[in-house]
Amino acid sequence: MNTMLLKNLLPCVFMLLALSARAEPDLSAPDAAAATAAGKITLIDIRTPPEWKETGVAKGARLLNMQHPQGAPGFTNALLEQVNGDRSAPIALICRTGNRTTQVQRYLQSVGFTQVYNVKEGMAGSASGPGWIKRGLPVETCTSQC
């Protein structure tokens, strides 16, 4: 293989490997609820306002719609406000089924957040578990930001 091709191909391979890497670490809904209640983690619900209204939100969760009007940089800045600018603050992300949180977790890790956990079963449940609601964990009615 010629050197020029190899130099151009390697960065693409590394980028694909990083994107395909499994986002970790994960937290179960009960573990996230306990850590949130104990003040050990900031739980961020990244769903949309209609979803918050439909199901309510996990008790103690902060609401931050991942569909931020200023895109990813706006989302990142809003999240930094939630954690006082500390990219090493422990954060747990929750959505409906864990799909969106997996993508957001990878993104946040790529921009320097070091303790981003994924509540992979989400609010409604997934293959990772029954979910916050079916587990009977505390839910609050969405009254603000909705």
C-alpha positions, 0 to 999 in steps of 0.5 A: 500500500502506498504511503500517501493512501495509508496517510489519508486512510488511517484518520478515516479508520480511526474516526469510524472506530471512535464512532462505532465504539460502544458508549459507556458507562451505563446506569440502571434507572434505579441506580440513577434515581438513587444517585440523583436523590443522593446528589451524586449525579445530575440527571438530564432528561434530553427528550422534547417538551411534548414527551415531558408533558406526556409522561412526566419527568424523572424526579430530580431530573433537569430538562434540556431538550437535545433539539437545541435552537443553537444546535450541538454548541447551544446544547453543550453550553446549556449543559455546562450551565447546569453543571457550573462549567465543570466537564468532569461533573457526573452527569446521567442522561435519560430519554425515552428508550436510551437511543438518543442518550447513547448518541448524546453520550458519545458526543459529550465525551468527544467534547471533553465531558469525562463522567457521562452516564447513560440510563440506557433503559430510558423512561419507557423501557428498552432491551436494557431494562423495563424503564423508569416508569415501569419500575415505579420510580418517582415521576414529577408532572412537567410544569416548567419548560414544557 
